[in-house]
Amino acid sequence: MHLIIPATPAEAQTLATQWGNKAVFVAGGTIIQQAWTGPRLAPTDQCFINLMAWPETQQICVDDDYLVLGAQTRLEDVRNHPLVKIHAPLLCTALGQLGALGIRRIGTLGGNICWGVGDTGPVLLVLDAQVLLADDSWQPLVEVLQRHTLPLMLAFRIQRTDRQPPLHTAFEKVGYRAAFTPARVRVAMRWSRAERGTALSHTAAGAPGTPIRRLRHLEQHIAQSGDACTLASIRAACAQDLPMSLTLMVSRLVAGHCGLL
Ligand SMILES: Cc1cc2nc3c(=O)[nH]c(=O)nc-3n(C[C@H](O)[C@H](O)[C@H](O)COP(=O)(O)OP(=O)(O)OC[C@H]3O[C@@H](n4cnc5c(N)ncnc54)[C@H](O)[C@@H]3O)c2cc1C
């Protein structure tokens, strides 16, 4: 097993580029281990790149405009942080439903986002999050998540609540009632008005087999049709963003939150 602890994020990104599809970034390691054939049986042909050696990527702070969340911050630390409660309460709500305490104490925000279907992904997308990469650039997270190979992510930032109009948001997670399995789908929604209804401006969803994405056709449909929207029209729009098995669930959730049921 190759385990490397790079001195800097730039070194980590260079290593990842050199090793190509044999490179694996490791943060909390809770997801990575699921793919191994046994608890101590890490594949020997992969290069594991430890991301937990840089304290600056495990911090949460605010600057003039943004709440900045280090990608390697543990999920439970994100959930309990006073600045997150003020500037991203929807993230605290989602984290309150994420796994058990043991997972939240080991797993990191970056690991959850880069897993591709984690609970925090839709939340950060509806909050228009940006991500800091190893070349020191901030990029829209929604665009970076579409890349074939995900780059090293160092921090996420979202606009402070006191630098924008009030946010009206919701988070839903649907799973099997009595089974210890990953959730079927997670959905985050954002409205431009306190009355909500069809002022829905942002929706994002993710599920096993369906990586996190904004539901752009649905957003466009609601923006154009307004109060003429129905459950059927929302379902048809959702079907352009999601597979049919998810469309049925997500369209009901969205229509319900918009007061259309
Ligand atoms: C029993 C159990 C229950 C769980 N329940 C839930 C749940 O309810 N909801 C939920 O959302 N998740 C759940 N998870 C998944 C868990 O939340 C995530 O595993 C955790 O957030 C991943 O973080 P990590 O730091 O351990 O990631 P890792 O396992 O270290 O990494 C995950 C992936 O992300 C990549 N990666 C990690 N950090 C970065 C980075 N900074 N930049 C680029 N790539 C990176 C890794 O290479 C890997 O591909 C559960 C997991 C377990 C084992």
The ligand as an ORCA input file, in Angstrom:
! r2SCAN-3c Opt
* xyz 0 1
  C     -22.348      3.517      8.362
  C     -22.303      4.715      7.462
  C     -23.413      5.570      7.390
  C     -23.386      6.688      6.561
  N     -24.505      7.483      6.484
  C     -24.485      8.558      5.660
  C     -25.623      9.406      5.547
  O     -26.650      9.206      6.181
  N     -25.535     10.462      4.696
  C     -24.411     10.726      3.962
  O     -24.368     11.705      3.223
  N     -23.343      9.938      4.066
  C     -23.344      8.866      4.878
  N     -22.251      8.077      4.952
  C     -21.125      8.419      4.175
  C     -20.223      9.395      4.997
  O     -20.838     10.488      5.330
  C     -19.278      9.947      4.197
  O     -18.611      8.823      4.187
  C     -18.299     10.971      4.732
  O     -18.724     12.293      4.716
  C     -17.148     10.861      3.793
  O     -16.140     11.647      4.311
  P     -14.690     11.038      4.471
  O     -13.852     12.170      4.921
  O     -14.673      9.817      5.309
  O     -14.372     10.666      2.945
  P     -13.312      9.636      2.356
  O     -13.800      8.245      2.516
  O     -11.952      9.947      2.879
  O     -13.381     10.067      0.822
  C     -14.571      9.911      0.063
  C     -14.270     10.230     -1.402
  O     -13.978     11.605     -1.569
  C     -12.643     11.808     -2.056
  N     -12.178     12.982     -1.315
  C     -12.191     13.156      0.035
  N     -11.847     14.401      0.340
  C     -11.570     15.036     -0.824
  C     -11.142     16.362     -1.157
  N     -10.936     17.283     -0.224
  N     -10.969     16.673     -2.465
  C     -11.195     15.748     -3.437
  N     -11.588     14.471     -3.186
  C     -11.779     14.129     -1.888
  C     -11.921     10.518     -1.765
  O     -10.865     10.274     -2.655
  C     -13.035      9.502     -1.942
  O     -13.249      9.254     -3.303
  C     -22.232      6.960      5.789
  C     -21.108      6.129      5.862
  C     -21.140      5.008      6.686
  C     -19.908      4.141      6.744
*
